Amino acid sequence: MSTSNTPTTTDQTGDGSADPATVSLSGYVIDRLYGPDRVETTTPGEAEKASDRIGEPGVFPYTRGVHPGMYRTRGWTMRQFAGFGSADDTNARFKYLLENAKGTNTGLSTAFDLPTLMGRDSDDPLSLGEVGRCGVAIDTIEDMHRLYADIPIGTVTVSQTINGPACVIWAMYIAMAKQRNIDPATLGGTLQNDILKEFHSQNEFIYPPEASVKLVIDTIEYATKHLPKWNSVSISGYHIREAGSNATQELAFTLRDGMEYVEAAIKRGLDVDDFAPRLSFFFNSHNEFFEEICKLRAARRIWSHAMKERFGAKNDRSLLMRTHVQTAGCSLTEQQPLNNIVRVAYQAMAGVLGGCQSLHTDSMDETLGLPTETSVRVALRTQQILNEETGVTRTVDPLGGSWYVEALTDRMQEDADAIISEIDGMGGVVAGIHKGYFRRSIAEASYRFGQEMEAGDRVIVGVNAFTEGNEDHQVEILQIPHEVESNQCDQLATFKKNRDDDGVAAALDAIRQAARADENVMPSLIDASLANCTMGEMVQAMADVFGRYTSGPEW
């Protein structure tokens, strides 16, 4: 296995480049025809071994799905991502999505603006020009109330896409629920909270890796004890893929990140079967249709074996790899954006055929700006058509047993296992971060794909081929007015003016004390939210103890 973690490509064109007719995006040479010899032999023992490896749906090793009936008995959650401008703006979009869902299995997923993602309040000088632009601005518990006003959070599941300050945002959400007299134990949802992939790909980290992992374990521990319906971390390959990795790297890096959290939680003293059933995953669904299906099938198999054999889990629910899937934003094109509807449809189909538990479909105009209501509705309708009209829900794992699908699943598992072993050998994920391993590997894969695309070896319709009509975008673009930022800062100033400053100071001191004592910070963050501390103030209180992290020299 090379350090680039990419399968060896032998099928090439005359100039030495990959032949897209026979080589997948991850570099796998695809044979002209697959037969039983690629999966099992005629020897009875070998055939039984292959059958055991594939298994049955709802049964270890869960290759064919986490539930026996899959979509015949429970549909996937149609989770739509929304967040822009003010809390009031996003609240209106949430209500629009719920109305258009009309009874289908729907959850809400919240996108936050860049200042919030970086743990900064809207009045921070570094927030200038970014407030509400690429997500919703949340500074205070009052903002949290406005964001979920009239939303039945006791019954609708809520996903929050945030990482560096995830424990703070979650604390504000729990505090908001308490003020609404909703028992936190009834809350259902998911906190993305996967800080390790931020160091690999997305850069929205605040504290050093060790302290960052500690805060993730704080949330896992708190959820285990107090919010039994909440997924405290969504271990995310999505952003690793968006940064340029191939499918096999996404698979391996994501699962090894999950193992790092499990190891840290066990070291904290938690029993694996107490917290593992609430771990969740988040994968990308890209253009290489069969790779994406096989990636999810391989992921379930690898994770179940790791939980059973590496960590000694006894509860069957601890072995399940439940995953959300989102179609690939990085695959969408500014040119001919209507084509993105087609891309999203077959990426969504791959996620469903791969056995996801929830799905987000990107909007066609996301490369041009924030999605309009029209494009969001088309994205939701894509899922509804997939669910209602295609028949994919009628049988479990409909591609299971395909010689090609089983051979590719096996190959992706084998290569991902090799990468996981390589990370183990360097001392784990945090050690790999400090060595720059993940960033180098992703950069190499991204560079190779860029070369193939520029050379025309990888055709991107509307970009390097079939470009007629590129001058016409044909879609409306959503604009965020400057008043969103000025109004948000005005509301924040009024909030600060009307609060008890002594109570705020005492609450922030309690956060620092918990951090210094290596205690779980969640109780102090919830108390600080109720005391009207701002998100940025709580983030800084922990930074006073943990420090802030900048990238190392290898990067």
Number of C-alpha atoms within 10 A of each C-alpha: 11 8 11 16 22 22 16 12 17 15 19 15 12 8 7 9 16 23 20 19 13 16 17 20 20 21 23 19 20 16 10 6 8 15 11 15 10 14 20 19 14 9 9 10 11 13 15 13 14 15 14 13 16 23 18 20 19 17 17 22 25 27 30 29 30 24 20 15 17 22 21 13 10 12 18 20 19 22 26 26 24 22 26 25 26 25 27 18 17 24 23 13 19 24 16 14 22 18 10 14 19 9 8 14 15 23 24 24 21 23 21 26 24 21 27 27 24 22 27 24 25 28 19 12 9 12 18 12 13 18 30 29 24 19 25 28 32 32 28 23 26 18 21 21 21 17 23 21 16 10 17 9 17 16 12 16 19 22 22 21 19 26 27 26 25 27 24 28 29 21 24 30 21 24 24 23 20 14 13 10 9 15 14 20 15 15 21 19 21 23 25 22 30 28 29 29 25 19 22 22 21 14 15 18 23 25 22 17 20 12 20 22 20 20 25 24 24 22 25 26 21 18 21 20 12 13 21 19 17 24 25 30 26 26 28 30 26 26 22 27 25 20 17 23 29 25 27 29 27 23 31 26 25 26 24 23 23 23 21 17 23 22 15 16 22 14 11 13 9 18 14 19 18 16 22 24 19 23 22 23 25 24 30 29 32 30 18 15 17 18 25 25 26 29 27 31 31 28 26 26 25 23 22 22 18 17 23 17 11 12 16 13 20 13 15 15 15 21 26 27 28 23 24 24 28 25 27 23 22 15 17 26 21 19 20 23 22 18 15 21 19 13 19 28 18 19 26 28 22 25 29 26 25 27 30 29 25 22 26 25 27 28 29 28 27 21 17 17 15 21 24 18 15 13 21 24 17 16 21 22 15 21 23 15 12 17 20 10 10 11 10 17 22 14 12 20 23 14 17 19 15 14 18 21 19 25 20 23 24 21 18 27 23 14 19 27 18 15 24 21 14 16 21 15 11 13 10 17 26 19 16 18 20 16 16 18 19 22 20 16 19 23 16 18 21 17 13 15 21 14 13 17 15 13 12 14 17 20 15 16 13 17 17 14 11 12 13 11 11 14 9 10 15 12 15 14 15 14 12 17 11 14 12 19 23 16 12 22 18 13 16 20 12 10 17 15 10 9 13 12 14 9 15 22 14 12 24 25 17 19 27 21 17 19 22 14 10 12 15 18 25 21 16 23 28 25 19 29 27 21 21 22 27 25 25 22 19 26 25 20 19 23 18 12 16 18 14 14 14 11 13 10 8 11 11
